[in-house]
Amino acid sequence: MIRRLTEADRQTTLSFLLEEPEINLFAIGDIERFGFDAHFQTLWGDFEADTDHLQAVLLRYESNYIPYFKNNHYNPAIFANIMLSDPDFRMLSGRLPLVRRVQEAIAIATEALERPEPAYIEKVTYFCKLTEATQLSPENPTQTIKIAIPDDAPRILDLIKEIDEFSDSITTTEHRMRENIETGASRVYFIDDSTGRLLTVSQTAAENSASAMIVGVATRPDHRAQGLMSACLSSLCRDLLGEGKTLCLFYDNPRAGSVYHRLGFDTIDQWLMLIKR
């Protein structure tokens, strides 16, 4: 039986999602920050018949849907129907095998409704996690690593905009970055020079009580291969691990991936985003 989840379902839902906190960090973070009544997000839970045992959860955040279920035999047809009934449905994302299952269910549903199947732009990234600090770069007293405050947002964005890999995909505004730093939804560590110019930056997103996503790791081209990024990222990861959090990140650049693996990140899956054309 599927139904919309409410505040009364908080503990049941979080207990289910926390069985794999790295996979479910978006849903966990959104529940902890926004609860179940925010207009821009909805959560549905599919319960086993005549029980209060959750077997699947679907999160809608604005126009993006993220499904989660563990049973390989679970049929996500009901998820497909929910998404197809939403005229604003724009993106489906999550662990690659789960998204493929939902995509198949959408294809079956649209055929039954005699409607065209949505066309998607696909983006696949590697999904990694870090659970211990043994391979992180040692602390170096000659490098001063700073933790950003909201007023640092313009400097951080200036650096990100200068990085070719990020210049076409920046969606965070200065206002949103300030807000995220202020509320603790994200944190930013950086190294700057004597003029205040940022040289490298490492950030988090979707932080919650159990996990955090590493994002926006960037170094100015003229300061690469100097160990700055490894030092900054290691400092961030060390602090997060010290708080008992599992760390995750996405990457699709093999060169960046080699750095993450050297620091102890292990690839655990692939993450698929299907963006409607």
C-alpha positions in Angstrom: 0.0 0.0 0.0 1.4 3.4 -1.0 0.5 6.7 0.6 2.0 10.1 1.3 4.2 10.2 4.3 3.5 12.6 7.1 5.3 13.8 10.2 3.9 10.8 12.1 6.0 8.6 9.8 9.3 10.4 10.5 10.9 7.7 12.7 9.8 4.8 10.5 11.0 6.6 7.3 14.3 7.7 8.7 15.0 4.2 10.1 14.4 2.7 6.7 16.5 5.3 4.9 19.4 5.2 7.4 20.0 1.5 6.6 22.0 3.0 3.6 22.7 6.6 4.6 25.1 7.2 1.7 22.5 6.3 -0.9 19.7 8.2 0.9 21.5 11.4 2.0 19.3 13.6 -0.1 16.1 12.2 1.3 17.4 12.1 4.9 18.7 15.7 4.6 15.5 17.0 3.1 13.4 15.4 5.9 15.6 16.8 8.6 15.6 20.3 7.1 12.1 20.6 5.7 9.9 17.9 7.2 6.9 16.5 5.4 4.8 19.6 4.7 6.9 21.8 2.5 5.2 22.7 -0.7 8.3 21.9 -2.8 8.7 18.4 -1.6 6.6 15.3 -1.1 7.5 11.8 0.1 5.5 8.6 -0.5 6.0 5.3 1.3 5.0 1.9 0.0 4.2 -0.4 2.9 4.0 -4.2 2.8 0.4 -5.3 2.9 -1.3 -5.0 6.3 1.9 -3.9 8.0 3.8 -0.8 8.9 6.9 -2.1 7.3 8.3 0.2 4.6 9.6 -1.4 1.4 10.1 1.7 -0.8 10.2 5.5 -0.6 9.8 8.1 -3.4 11.0 11.6 -2.9 9.9 14.6 -5.0 12.0 17.7 -4.5 10.6 20.4 -6.8 10.6 18.6 -10.2 13.1 15.9 -9.4 12.2 12.4 -8.2 14.5 10.0 -6.3 13.3 6.4 -5.7 14.7 4.0 -3.1 14.0 0.3 -2.6 16.2 -2.6 -1.6 14.3 -5.6 -2.8 15.4 -6.5 -6.4 11.9 -7.9 -7.0 10.1 -4.7 -6.0 7.8 -3.4 -8.8 8.0 0.4 -9.0 5.0 0.7 -11.2 3.2 2.9 -8.7 6.2 5.3 -8.7 5.9 5.6 -12.5 2.2 6.5 -12.2 2.9 9.2 -9.6 5.6 10.8 -11.8 3.5 10.6 -15.0 0.6 12.3 -13.2 2.9 15.3 -12.4 3.0 17.8 -15.3 6.1 19.3 -13.8 8.1 16.1 -13.7 11.5 16.9 -15.1 14.1 14.6 -13.7 14.5 11.1 -12.3 17.7 10.3 -10.4 19.2 7.8 -8.1 21.2 4.6 -8.0 21.5 3.4 -11.6 19.8 0.0 -11.2 16.8 1.6 -9.4 16.4 4.4 -11.9 16.5 1.8 -14.8 13.8 -0.2 -13.1 11.6 2.9 -12.7 12.4 3.9 -16.3 11.1 0.5 -17.5 8.0 1.0 -15.4 7.4 4.4 -17.0 7.8 2.9 -20.5 5.2 0.2 -19.6 2.8 2.7 -18.1 3.0 5.1 -21.1 2.4 2.3 -23.5 -0.7 1.2 -21.6 -1.9 4.8 -21.6 -1.1 5.1 -25.4 1.2 8.0 -24.6 4.7 8.6 -25.9 7.5 7.6 -23.6 9.5 10.6 -22.3 12.8 11.3 -24.0 15.7 11.8 -21.7 19.2 13.3 -21.5 21.2 10.7 -19.5 24.1 11.5 -17.2 26.0 8.7 -15.4 28.5 9.3 -12.7 30.5 7.1 -10.3 29.2 7.1 -6.8 31.8 6.8 -4.0 31.9 6.8 -0.2 34.5 7.3 2.5 34.2 5.8 5.9 37.6 6.1 7.5 40.5 8.7 7.5 43.4 6.3 7.1 44.4 7.4 3.6 43.7 11.1 3.9 46.6 13.5 3.5 48.3 14.3 6.8 47.8 17.7 8.4 50.4 20.2 7.2 51.1 23.1 9.6 52.4 25.3 6.7 49.0 25.2 5.0 46.2 27.4 6.6 42.9 25.8 5.8 39.9 28.1 6.5 36.2 27.4 7.0 34.0 29.7 5.0 31.4 32.1 6.5 28.5 33.5 4.6 30.4 36.6 3.5 32.9 34.3 1.7 30.3 33.3 -0.9 31.3 35.7 -3.6 34.9 34.6 -3.5 33.9 31.0 -3.6 31.7 31.5 -6.6 34.4 33.5 -8.4 36.8 30.6 -8.1 34.2 28.0 -9.3 33.3 30.1 -12.3 36.9 30.1 -13.4 37.0 26.3 -13.5 36.1 24.9 -17.0 34.6 21.7 -15.6 32.1 23.8 -13.6 31.5 26.9 -15.6 28.6 25.5 -17.6 26.8 23.8 -14.7 26.7 26.4 -11.9 23.3 26.6 -10.4 24.0 27.9 -7.0 23.4 31.7 -6.5 25.3 33.8 -4.1 22.2 34.1 -2.0 21.7 30.3 -1.9 25.3 29.7 -1.0 25.2 32.3 1.8 22.0 30.7 3.1 23.4 27.1 2.9 26.6 28.1 4.8 24.6 30.0 7.4 22.1 27.2 8.1 24.7 24.4 8.0 23.2 22.7 4.9 26.7 22.9 3.5 30.2 23.9 4.6 33.1 25.1 2.6 36.8 24.7 3.3 39.4 26.7 1.4 43.0 27.9 1.0 43.7 31.4 -0.1 46.8 33.5 -0.7 48.0 36.7 0.9 45.7 38.8 -1.3 42.5 36.9 -0.3 42.3 35.1 -3.6 41.0 31.6 -3.2 43.4 28.9 -4.6 41.4 25.7 -3.8 38.0 24.9 -2.3 36.2 21.8 -1.1 32.5 21.8 -0.2 29.6 19.7 1.1 26.0 19.6 0.1 23.0 17.7 1.5 24.5 17.5 4.9 22.4 15.6 7.5 23.0 13.9 10.8 24.4 10.7 9.2 26.0 11.6 5.9 27.3 14.4 3.6 28.0 14.8 -0.1 31.3 16.2 -1.2 30.9 18.7 -4.1 32.5 21.6 -5.8 36.1 20.4 -5.3 38.2 22.9 -7.4 41.7 24.3 -7.7 42.9 27.1 -9.9 44.8 25.7 -12.9 48.0 27.6 -12.0 48.1 26.1 -8.5 47.4 22.4 -9.3 49.8 19.5 -8.5 50.9 21.3 -5.4 48.9 19.2 -2.9 46.5 22.0 -2.1 43.4 20.2 -3.1 44.3 17.0 -1.2 45.1 19.0 1.9 41.9 21.0 1.8 39.7 18.0 1.0 41.4 15.9 3.6 40.8 18.5 6.3 37.1 18.7 5.4 36.7 14.9 5.3 38.6 14.4 8.6 36.3 16.8 10.4 33.1 15.2 8.9 34.3 11.7 9.7 35.0 12.9 13.3 31.3 13.7 13.6 30.4 10.2 12.6 29.2 11.0 9.1 29.6 8.8 6.0 30.9 10.8 3.1 29.9 10.5 -0.5 30.7 12.1 -3.8 30.0 11.8 -7.5 32.6 12.0 -10.3 32.9 11.4 -14.0 36.4 12.7 -14.6 38.9 9.8 -14.3 41.7 12.2 -13.3 39.6 13.5 -10.4 38.6 9.9 -9.6 42.2 8.8 -9.1 42.7 11.6 -6.5 39.6 10.6 -4.6 40.5 6.9 -4.6 44.0 7.8 -3.4 42.4 9.5 -0.4 40.3 6.5 0.5 37.1 6.9 -1.4 35.6 3.6 -2.7 33.3 3.3 -5.7 30.1 1.6 -4.6 27.8 2.2 -7.5 26.8 4.4 -10.3 24.3 7.3 -10.1 22.0 8.0 -13.0 20.2 11.2 -13.9 17.5 11.1 -16.5 16.6 14.7 -17.5 13.5 15.0 -19.7 14.2 16.7 -23.0 
